[in-house]
Amino acid sequence: MDGRWGGVGVTMEEQQEDLIPVYIMGKRYMVPPTLTIMKAMEYAGYTLIRGVGCRGGFCGACATTYRIKGDPKLYFGLACQTVVQPEMYLAQIPFFPAQRSTYDITAMEPTPATLFSTYTELLRCLGCGACTKACPQDLDVRAYMAAGMKGDIAEMADLSFDCIMCGLCAARCPAEEAQYNIAILARRLYGRYLAPRSEHLEERLEEIEAGAFDERLEALKQLDRDELVERYEARDIEPESGD
Amino acid sequence: MNGYPAEMRESIKKVEATRMRRLDETHPRMSMEERERVLDEFHPDYIEERMRAVRIGVSKGQRMPLELAEIVEGRPRVSPDFDLSEPTAETDVLVIGGGGAGASAALLAQENGAQVIVATKLRFGDANTMMAQGGIQAADRPNDSPAIHYLDVIGGGHFTNDPDLVEALVMDAPYVIKWLEDLGMMFDKEPDGTMVERHGGGTSRMRMHSARDYSGAEIMRTVRDEVRNREDDIRVIEFSPAIELVLDDRGHVAGAIVMNLETRRLAYIKAKAVVMATGGGGRLHFQGFPTTNHYGATADGVVMAYRAGVELGYLESMQYHPTGAAFPEQILGQLVTEKTRGLGAQPVNKHGEQFVFPLEPRDVEAAAFIRECEERDNGVLTPTDQPGIWLDSPMIEIIHGDGTVEANLPAMVRQFKRFGIDITKEPMLVYPTLHYQNGGVRLKPDGSTTVPGLFIAGEVSGGVHGHNRLMGNSLLEVTVYGRRSGRSAAAFAQDATVGQPNLSHVANWNQELDETGVDTGVVSPILLPDYTRHV
């Protein structure tokens, strides 16, 4: 393991002269300007345990807040997806103690009352939009919270769908909401109760229960390699649908 | 950030010039002979000098990439004398790993009466499941059947798959879709409830179910949320990877040693049954490839199960996903979902011409990309000399209408937009990236192994995909085998008693290392890759 794919990019050697200063939790380091925040921290010598996960922008582990020297604005991003800038002050949020309710999804009704009673704080949302400004996914968190306050489960589910549950919204919220936990409740209520059911899926399960495929499977399992190759090459391939 | 440099834009003009003509043309599929030839000459698995046989243990002789063999032959982290007399915790079922397989196993074990502990290396849900974009296969449409799915899986795996494991995979698949739907997962559906299903590489029917391009994330956050709802019976311990299994005096599993990653303290968690669901090993960067895998994918489960005496298989084959990002360098190796090709984007060379059918099985497609760049010199070079192939995503908008890319590939749009590239109007540059460990620990269809009480689920296992996995069968594997292993582990725990716990298999391993003189200088499992700069 030589760090090629982590802290040091393949071409970093030739860029040594162009290092830029960043501040990791207040401490100054010189790093190559092409690195993401995450790789810059590793370049600086940090072995990451907290604040690192998929490294691909999907898991929400590396929620990061930063400021640029001289600029009062607070910025937010994912450390694995954001490239460093000169004079950047960085801090990751390793863990945020957000409120989460437990519930039995099988014993709920997909109604506004369910949302409000499971998360009573939902109705305390001030609509200030600090959450929307903080979202590294560019979701309109305020809008999905507004949908939630209207009791519109479907809209809350749809607008929050790309949420990676990093927690930056909750960290910024003056009303102490845990937006992302409320949103997943909405999505699960939608998926289980409000989304139209799949008839073809139910029919297939009945066929399997009735043993409709057992013989064909057993016959396939008995074929030798040559017979399998022949069957495989003779498959008819469903054309692409041009919807 | 400002998109493509001028030299690459020149090539993009050629892609644009051929686009309308290519809409009506698809490069033909390869014959079986053509497939074998391109694999043999260009697929990384076939580069002899980058592979070797493992020299000790029950699967001595099993070939695998050099980087994996080093780790498999490593020295244990724990001394055989470690004090097991006072376990830190006791439970019926210990699940090692907090990804899709581990979470599914925890739920089914709990439903079948077990008290469960989940020990996971990073946060609960930090796993490759979370990153899988494209979808999950299940034969649930009227023109499809589990038998057709079976044939696709076996052919994709070059007819080397374990037939019983494939049967379980395809027969359980529709049940898994139903299970996820009942848990509240939001599948892509038509207004009447019909599942939106598409092709993946190597499928003969459209059976790829999706949730936009957050399919794995949607599965992971749903099952994770459900585990959290059952906190009375399922305890999740984060930042605590297992470093060794513990057996009892009869050779049954008796739990595991876990390490608190922050304090480095070790603890013994005693359990009547263990589900090993630790995922794959992409972060070992086999043959120097970049990877799509999450930070913790270091093949820990293969190391631990092997030391406990379970056979390994199929590890001579790794999956290189044809479409890893090749530009910009900040996202080198990150996944560009196969769904992009499923929606109609063609791979084309620097001249804007097709050279391969867009949806060959992954190993064939990847080998064809490497051939196009290496042998035919038709790849596009980035400013850092990384070769790549264009993936012509704007075709999707022309075929399916404006807005299709944004609606179906929001994660991809976002990923590239951060670097000034609009994939609805410009193609993406891609090159094969290390994606999946086809092989691993051998198991039976109920998830059990040759060690009583030890069950296996997910990417850590080997056999179900043979030598090549098809898209959409890994999200299926983690849920099918997670559920099966969880159920089996709970049933096993119900009647099990734990004998005298010990680490004699670790002592035996050390002895075998000493006697054979095998010394790779590695202590394993390695737990995390080392990405710090060594100065």
Interface residues (C-beta under 8 A of the other chain):
Chain A: M1 D2 G3 R4 W5 G6 G7 V8 G9 V10 T11 T34 L35 T36 K39 E42 Y43 A44 G45 Y46 T47 L48 I49 R50 V52 G53 C54 R55 G56 G57 F58 C59 A61 Q81 T82 V83 R100 T102 Y103 D104 I105 T106 Q137 D138 A157 F161 D162 I164 M165 I184 R187 R188 L189 Y190 G191 R192 A195 P196 R197 S198 E199 H200 L201 E202 E203 R204 L205 I208 F213 R216 L217 L220 K221 R225 L228 V229 R231 Y232 E233 R235 D236 I237 E238 E240 S241 G242 D243
Chain B: M1 M32 L122 R123 G125 D126 A127 N128 M130 M131 A139 D140 R141 P142 N143 S145 P146 A147 I148 Y150 L151 D152 I154 G155 F159 P163 D164 E167 V170 M171 P174 Y175 I177 K178 E181 D182 L183 G184 M185 M186 F187 K189 E190 P191 D192 G193 T194 M195 H199 S204 R205 M206 A211 R212 Y214 G216 A217 R221 T222 D225 E226 R228 N229 E231 F239 L261 E262 L284 H285 G288 P290 T291 T292 H294 Y295 E329 Q330 I331 L332 G333 Q334 L335 G344 T384 Q386 I399 H400 P410 A411 R414 Q415 R418 I526 L528 P529 D530 Y531 T532 R533 H534
